[in-house]
């Protein structure tokens, strides 16, 4: 019912920046939470940031102050601006949309930060 397509991943040096985008399509209800999670090799998937349709944001402790999440409801798109990237930010970043029906995931986009 909902498809999520991420873009913007890639290779960047430590200290650099990247901007991820995730476009949602399908039947989108106005009340939802969109966000980003990441998974590093050998580790569990963890919260990066979420933003609700009401504008509330939540960040993982390791990214707060460096990453900024935003959304454009007219485009059904969520963004993640990542600054001051560190090698430990390396991983697959997954877009997520949660509403009353289900929890939807994108295919993921690789972010690699070299030291």
Secondary structure as the mmCIF struct_conf table of DSSP 4:
data_model
#
loop_
_struct_conf.conf_type_id
_struct_conf.id
_struct_conf.beg_label_comp_id
_struct_conf.beg_label_asym_id
_struct_conf.beg_label_seq_id
_struct_conf.end_label_comp_id
_struct_conf.end_label_asym_id
_struct_conf.end_label_seq_id
STRN STRN1 UNK A 2 UNK A 7
STRN STRN2 UNK A 10 UNK A 13
TURN_TY1_P TURN_TY1_P1 UNK A 14 UNK A 15
STRN STRN3 UNK A 18 UNK A 26
BEND BEND1 UNK A 27 UNK A 27
BEND BEND2 UNK A 30 UNK A 31
STRN STRN4 UNK A 33 UNK A 39
TURN_TY1_P TURN_TY1_P2 UNK A 41 UNK A 42
BEND BEND3 UNK A 43 UNK A 43
STRN STRN5 UNK A 46 UNK A 52
TURN_TY1_P TURN_TY1_P3 UNK A 53 UNK A 54
STRN STRN6 UNK A 57 UNK A 59
TURN_TY1_P TURN_TY1_P4 UNK A 61 UNK A 63
STRN STRN7 UNK A 64 UNK A 64
TURN_TY1_P TURN_TY1_P5 UNK A 65 UNK A 66
STRN STRN8 UNK A 67 UNK A 72
TURN_TY1_P TURN_TY1_P6 UNK A 73 UNK A 76
STRN STRN9 UNK A 77 UNK A 82
BEND BEND4 UNK A 84 UNK A 84
HELX_RH_3T_P HELX_RH_3T_P1 UNK A 87 UNK A 89
STRN STRN10 UNK A 91 UNK A 98
BEND BEND5 UNK A 100 UNK A 101
STRN STRN11 UNK A 103 UNK A 105
STRN STRN12 UNK A 109 UNK A 114
#
